[in-house]
């Protein structure tokens, strides 16, 4: 399937993911001391960050005009919507910061080279972290799916206070509303 427009999606035609319980263990967990490469060329160890951090994870962003990873990508529950989710965090970034968030990060298993191009193309005000080697994914036992021989993180968002996960958004659907849902929770639950 050719990805003509990554942002305009009729969510009524896309299957929603169901809560399979794969993220139920995350609330209360302390982040492991895993260091990940970020799109700003820094190395980030999430467990050492003070204050409130939001991390939103997604399977993989696509490129406009390029062929999807698999022909039925849109029909895999939770697969479609990585770019709309990312852009929603971009668009609400200032409001998230105003609500007490010190850092916002995107997270996927895509390599840093691809993520850096995507971050530039989408004009992201935050870094995206590459868990290409699945170190954080495995340490936290994040929910994953296998597509075309790749291990991809299922879409979720984490609110982390001083290295400890205090809230999880999972499953996330539709993806373009995730940042708004996170913002509403932050306003109702100040740090």
N, C-alpha and C positions, 0 to 999 in steps of 0.2 A: 504494500500500500504506500503510495506517495504521500508524504506529509505536507500538504499544501499550506495549511494554516495551523500553527501549533497552539494558537490562543483561542480561536473561535470554535467552541465545541458544544454540540447539543448533548448535554449530559443525560438526557432522557433516552438516548440511543446507546449509551455506554453502560455495561453492567457494573453495578456497584459492588465493591468488596464486602464481604461479611466479616463479622468479628469472630475470628477463629481462636481467640484466646492467646495468640502467640506473643502478645505484648503485656499480658496481665502481670507478669513477674517484674516488670521494670520499675514501677513506683517504689521509691525507697532505696533503690540500688545506688551505690556510689560508682561513679564513672571510673573505669580502670585507667592506669597511667599509660595510655596509648597515645603516641604522637602521630599526627596526620599532616600531610602536606596540604597547604591551602593555596587558593588561586592568587593570593598576593605574594606568593613565594615564601611565606613564613611557615614555620612548623608550629602546630597548635596541639597542646596537651590539654584537652578539655577538663580533665580532673583537677587541674591547677588553677582554673579560672575562678576568681572571686565574684561574688554578686550573682545576679540572675542571667542565665543564658538560655536562648531558644535555639534548638537544633531541629531543623526539619529535614527528613530523609525522604528520598524518592528513588524509584527504580533507575531511570536514566532519562536525560533530556534528549530530545531529537533535534535534528537540524532541518530548517525549512528547505523543502525541495528534495530532500534525501529519502531514500527508501527506509522504511521501518525495519527494525531488527528482525521481525517475523511478520508475515502477511496478516495474521490475525491479532496483532498487537492491541488494537482498540477493543477487542472482545475478551482480553485477559482482564478479569476484575482487578481494578486498582492500577493497571499499567498506564493507561492514558492519563495525561494531565500534569506531567512533570514541569513543563514550561509554564502553564497557567499557575501552578502552585508557587513556583519560584518567583514569577512576576507579582503575585499577590503579596509575598513577603517584601519584595522590592517596593511596591507601591505603598505599603503600610509601615515601612521601616521607621520613619520618623515618629509615628504614633506608638510603635512598639517600644522605641527608646524612651519616649515620654512616659510610657506606662511602667518604667523601671527596669527595662532590659538593658544589660550592659553590652551584651554581644548577641548577634544573630549569625548562625551558620547554616548553610545548606550542606547536605551530606549525601553522597552516592558512591557506588563502587566504580564509577567511571574514572579513567586516568586523569591526572592533573592537567595534561596538555589539552585534552578536550574540554575539561571544565573551565580552564582559563579562557579559551576562545568563547565559550558560552557566556561566562561572566562578563566579558567585554561586550559581546553582542547584545546582551540584555541590560547592560549598564547597571550591574548590581552594586549596591553600596556596602555589601558585606561579602565575606569570603565564602567560598564553597570548599569543603574538605573532601579529599579523595581517600576512600577506604578500599582502594584497589586490591590490597592484600587481605582484606576482610578481617583485620586485626580487631577493630572496635566491634564490628558486626558479630564476630564469634565470641568475643569477651563478654558482651552484653546479651548474647543470644537474641539479637534483633530478628524480627520476622523477615524471612526471605522467600524468594521464589526463584525457580530455575527456568530460564528462557534462553533458548539457542545455545546451551552449554555454559551460560553465564549465571553467576549467583548475583541476584539483584535484591536490594533492600525493599521491602514493602513500604508503602507510603505511611509515614507517621510524623508526629512532632513531639518533641520532648521539652519540658520546662525544667531547667536545672538550677538549683540554688547551691552555690558553693560546692559544686561537684556531685551533688546528690539529686537524683531525679525526683521531682515532686509532683509532676503531672504528665500524663501521656495522652495524646490524641491519636486514637487508632480504633478502627480503620478511619481513614480520611476520605470523605466523598461529599460533594464534589471537591476536587483539589483546589480550585480557585477560591474557595471559601475558607480554606484552612487558616490563613493568616488572620482573617477577621474573627474566626472562632478562638484562636489563640489570644488575640487582643482582648476580646470580651472576657476571657478567663482571667487574664492578667489584671484587668481593671477590677474584677470582682475579688481577686486574691492578691493584693499588693504584697510585695516582699517585706 
